[in-house]
């Protein structure tokens, strides 16, 4: 399962060319253009052809096709299926699909596989965030936005991880409950993005030496 999910990023691209970019560079590229953002959030929903994406976004077909080709080669997206029609090959694209992993399964993956999976998830979530910011739906009194730094010991880290897992389980319960209610009420649903990240920070919090010197001089 893992090998299939990360295969587009391994070693080589189509045509045998060596992959030149790391996964973080691939993600930065995918998120670095408004057209690619539109493509990413559409493919988070379902698989689409270039012409369908052009129709849904009102973006020129040639421009859409060019971006799709680049994103597919880099591994930002993948081909869901293809078929020949009247001598022309037609492609359906989708967001890179990843299986879900338990912690035990994740521990058996290589660092490269974990990095690739993290990149794909970060790409999808950030695309939705940036698109909502651009659209203005992020700036709502009902939006819940927060982030912070937490310095914890090993027990605290485990507590945060366990609480995050429980939160995700509860989200799935809410989704199922909503589906059951809508089946009877026929209420129109609202598409919501709920993002959760819990990870070790890229750098430790360190007090600059100048501040330490200032504190020492003040106490003296």
Residue, then its C-alpha position, 0 to 999 in steps of 0.5 A: x500500500x505504501x509503495x503504491x502511494x509514494x511510487x510517483x515520487x521515487x527515483x525517476x519521473x516519466x520517460x526515465x528522467x531523474x527526479x530533480x526536486x525534493x518533496x518539499x520543493x514539489x509541494x511549494x511548486x504546486x501551491x505557488x500558482x493560483x491555477x494550480x491551487x484551483x486544480x488541487x482543491x478540485x481534485x480533492x473532491x473527485x477526478x476530472x479531465x482537463x476540459x472539465x477542470x477548465x469548464x469548472x474554473x473558467x480557466x483556458x483549457x491550454x493553461x489548465x492542460x499545461x499545469x496538469x502535465x507539470x503537476x503530474x510529472x512532479x507527482x503533485x497529482x496522479x492519473x486516475x484513469x485513461x482511455x482512448x476515444x477516437x484516436x485520442x487518449x483522454x486522462x482523468x486526474x485526481x489528488x494523490x491517494x494515500x491509505x490510512x496508517x496506524x502508528x504501528x504501520x507508520x513505524x514500519x515505513x522508511x523516512x523517505x515514505x513518511x516524508x512523501x506522505x507528509x508532503x502530500x497531506x500538507x499540500x492538500x490541506x494548505x491548498x484548501x486553506x489558501x483557496x479559502x483565504x483568497x475566497x474570503x470564507x476563512x474570514x468568518x466569525x464561525x471559522x475556528x483558527x488557532x495555532x500555538x507552540x507548546x513545550x512539553x515533556x515525553x508524557x505531555x507529548x503522548x497526551x497531545x497525540x492521544x487527544x488528537x487521535x480521539x478528536x479525529x475519531x469524533x470527527x468521523x462519528x459526526x460525519x456518520x451522524x450527519x449522513x444519517x440525519x440528511x438521509x431523512x431531512x434532505x437538508x443541504x450539507x455544508x463542506x467544511x475543512x477541519x485540519x489537525x496537525x501535531x508534530x515536532x517543531x522544525x527548530x527548538x526554541x532558543x533564547x538569543x545570547x543577547x537576551x541572556x546577557x541583558x538578563x544577567x546585567x539586569x540582575x547584577 
